[in-house]
Amino acid sequence: MSQVFSEETHRNLLARIPHCTGRAISDWLRTVEEGPALRFEEKVSWLRHEHNLAYGHAKAIIHEYDLRRAARKLL
């Protein structure tokens, strides 16, 4: 079962990802965009296994990707 992070926790995770992974959030979002078309938890698992990310970091990246994708649809 997946954890639900607060908005503050989500922002804190995003802020730490570049330091922990050596890659900017924009790079990770591009990786997700170019990756396989999967459902949320499947994308999280894909990032974890293909890129050796921690669960929280992978989930934060996918959540941010989905938020930005939804925002683009509203424009």
KACOR-V412969 format. One record per residue. OMEGA is omega in degrees with one decimal (* if undefined). BURIAL is # if it has 16 or more other ideal C-beta (glycine too) atoms within 10 Angstrom, else .. D_CENTER is the distance of its C-alpha to the mean C-alpha in Angstrom with 2 decimals. Layout:
# KACOR-V412969
OMEGA:BURIAL:D_CENTER
OMEGA:BURIAL:D_CENTER
This chain:
# KACOR-V412969
-176.9:.:17.04
176.7:.:13.64
174.4:.:13.70
-179.3:.:13.46
173.4:.:12.42
177.6:.:14.56
179.5:.:13.65
177.9:.:15.05
178.6:.:13.09
-179.4:#:9.75
178.3:.:11.34
177.6:.:12.73
179.2:#:9.68
-179.0:#:8.32
-177.7:.:11.94
-175.1:.:12.28
179.6:#:9.60
178.9:.:12.04
-176.1:.:14.89
-174.2:.:13.64
-176.8:#:12.41
-179.9:.:14.73
178.4:.:12.37
176.9:.:11.54
179.7:#:8.35
176.7:.:10.27
179.4:.:10.69
179.2:#:7.18
176.0:#:6.98
177.6:.:10.40
178.6:#:9.73
179.8:#:7.73
-177.7:.:10.63
-177.8:.:13.12
-177.8:.:12.06
177.8:.:13.74
-177.0:.:13.91
173.5:.:12.98
-171.4:.:12.48
-176.1:.:9.51
176.6:.:10.55
176.1:.:11.69
177.5:#:8.49
179.3:#:7.23
178.6:.:10.73
178.4:#:10.77
-178.6:#:8.19
-173.9:.:10.18
-178.9:.:13.41
-173.4:.:13.29
176.4:.:11.79
178.0:.:12.90
172.0:#:9.91
-178.5:.:10.67
-177.7:.:9.62
179.0:#:8.62
179.5:#:6.45
-179.4:#:4.75
179.0:#:4.91
178.9:#:4.15
-179.1:#:1.16
178.5:#:2.88
178.5:#:5.22
177.5:#:5.55
179.8:#:5.98
178.0:.:8.30
-178.8:.:9.95
177.2:.:10.80
178.1:.:12.00
179.1:.:14.08
178.6:.:15.48
-179.7:.:16.61
179.9:.:18.42
-178.6:.:20.28
*:.:21.74
